[in-house]
């Protein structure tokens, strides 16, 4: 396979993974928005997990939630575009010998794209995965957040255990 064919194949993988994450993320959010009123919850596993329709105007753990909508959109749009640019750059620098690292970067890219779509469409992110024990609730999240988290864990594994290319 020539260098240009390998590069094409590599970026095709990035866009396939990104597309699958974005489609799954946006479909699940659409279902939640269509069938569960805002702030309503449906228990899935009593005392542990519910589907809860929440809109998060801020970032992770409510970061900047109290700021104005234009400032939030600007900050989160720029942060997402910057993060996606860095991930795209790193993706281009990884080798085919590190497919798990490439996949982790594609997960981060896809998750960032999914949440960016929400910010552009609604000015906030739709969250619905609600895990809890008693009165302790982990902040609600979505498929895009999950993809970002999984991607970061795999990326950190490569950094911590010196599995980075080069």
URLINDA-V731443 format. One record per residue. N is the residue number from 1. RES is the residue in one letter. OMEGA is omega in degrees with one decimal (NA if undefined). Layout:
n=N res=RES omega=OMEGA
n=N res=RES omega=OMEGA
This chain:
n=1 res=X omega=-179.6
n=2 res=X omega=-179.7
n=3 res=X omega=-177.8
n=4 res=X omega=176.9
n=5 res=X omega=177.6
n=6 res=X omega=179.5
n=7 res=X omega=178.0
n=8 res=X omega=-179.9
n=9 res=X omega=-179.7
n=10 res=X omega=-179.8
n=11 res=X omega=174.5
n=12 res=X omega=176.2
n=13 res=X omega=178.8
n=14 res=X omega=-176.3
n=15 res=X omega=175.3
n=16 res=X omega=-179.6
n=17 res=X omega=177.7
n=18 res=X omega=-179.1
n=19 res=X omega=179.5
n=20 res=X omega=179.3
n=21 res=X omega=-178.5
n=22 res=X omega=-179.5
n=23 res=X omega=-179.7
n=24 res=X omega=178.9
n=25 res=X omega=-176.6
n=26 res=X omega=177.2
n=27 res=X omega=-179.9
n=28 res=X omega=177.5
n=29 res=X omega=178.8
n=30 res=X omega=178.6
n=31 res=X omega=179.6
n=32 res=X omega=-178.6
n=33 res=X omega=-178.6
n=34 res=X omega=-170.5
n=35 res=X omega=-178.5
n=36 res=X omega=180.0
n=37 res=X omega=179.6
n=38 res=X omega=-179.6
n=39 res=X omega=175.6
n=40 res=X omega=-174.6
n=41 res=X omega=174.6
n=42 res=X omega=178.3
n=43 res=X omega=175.6
n=44 res=X omega=174.3
n=45 res=X omega=-174.3
n=46 res=X omega=177.6
n=47 res=X omega=-176.9
n=48 res=X omega=-173.1
n=49 res=X omega=175.6
n=50 res=X omega=167.4
n=51 res=X omega=-175.7
n=52 res=X omega=-177.1
n=53 res=X omega=-178.9
n=54 res=X omega=172.0
n=55 res=X omega=-178.5
n=56 res=X omega=179.0
n=57 res=X omega=-178.0
n=58 res=X omega=176.7
n=59 res=X omega=178.5
n=60 res=X omega=179.1
n=61 res=X omega=175.4
n=62 res=X omega=-179.7
n=63 res=X omega=179.6
n=64 res=X omega=-177.6
n=65 res=X omega=-176.9
n=66 res=X omega=179.2
n=67 res=X omega=-179.6
n=68 res=X omega=-175.7
n=69 res=X omega=-179.2
n=70 res=X omega=177.6
n=71 res=X omega=179.4
n=72 res=X omega=-179.0
n=73 res=X omega=-179.3
n=74 res=X omega=-178.1
n=75 res=X omega=-176.2
n=76 res=X omega=176.0
n=77 res=X omega=179.6
n=78 res=X omega=178.9
n=79 res=X omega=-179.5
n=80 res=X omega=179.6
n=81 res=X omega=177.6
n=82 res=X omega=179.8
n=83 res=X omega=179.8
n=84 res=X omega=177.2
n=85 res=X omega=178.3
n=86 res=X omega=179.6
n=87 res=X omega=178.6
n=88 res=X omega=177.8
n=89 res=X omega=179.6
n=90 res=X omega=178.4
n=91 res=X omega=179.2
n=92 res=X omega=-178.7
n=93 res=X omega=-179.0
n=94 res=X omega=-176.5
n=95 res=X omega=177.4
n=96 res=X omega=179.4
n=97 res=X omega=-179.8
n=98 res=X omega=-175.8
n=99 res=X omega=179.3
n=100 res=X omega=176.2
n=101 res=X omega=177.1
n=102 res=X omega=179.9
n=103 res=X omega=179.7
n=104 res=X omega=179.2
n=105 res=X omega=177.8
n=106 res=X omega=176.6
n=107 res=X omega=179.4
n=108 res=X omega=-179.9
n=109 res=X omega=-179.0
n=110 res=X omega=178.3
n=111 res=X omega=177.9
n=112 res=X omega=178.7
n=113 res=X omega=179.5
n=114 res=X omega=179.5
n=115 res=X omega=176.9
n=116 res=X omega=177.3
n=117 res=X omega=178.2
n=118 res=X omega=-178.0
n=119 res=X omega=179.3
n=120 res=X omega=-178.0
n=121 res=X omega=-169.0
n=122 res=X omega=-174.9
n=123 res=X omega=-179.9
n=124 res=X omega=-178.6
n=125 res=X omega=177.3
n=126 res=X omega=177.4
n=127 res=X omega=-178.6
n=128 res=X omega=179.6
n=129 res=X omega=-170.7
n=130 res=X omega=178.0
n=131 res=X omega=-176.2
n=132 res=X omega=171.0
n=133 res=X omega=-175.5
n=134 res=X omega=178.8
n=135 res=X omega=179.1
n=136 res=X omega=179.0
n=137 res=X omega=166.8
n=138 res=X omega=178.9
n=139 res=X omega=179.9
n=140 res=X omega=-178.4
n=141 res=X omega=-176.2
n=142 res=X omega=-178.5
n=143 res=X omega=179.2
n=144 res=X omega=177.5
n=145 res=X omega=179.2
n=146 res=X omega=179.7
n=147 res=X omega=178.1
n=148 res=X omega=-178.3
n=149 res=X omega=178.1
n=150 res=X omega=178.7
n=151 res=X omega=-179.5
n=152 res=X omega=178.9
n=153 res=X omega=179.6
n=154 res=X omega=178.0
n=155 res=X omega=179.8
n=156 res=X omega=175.2
n=157 res=X omega=180.0
n=158 res=X omega=179.7
n=159 res=X omega=-175.4
n=160 res=X omega=-176.2
n=161 res=X omega=174.4
n=162 res=X omega=179.1
n=163 res=X omega=-178.2
n=164 res=X omega=177.7
n=165 res=X omega=173.5
n=166 res=X omega=NA
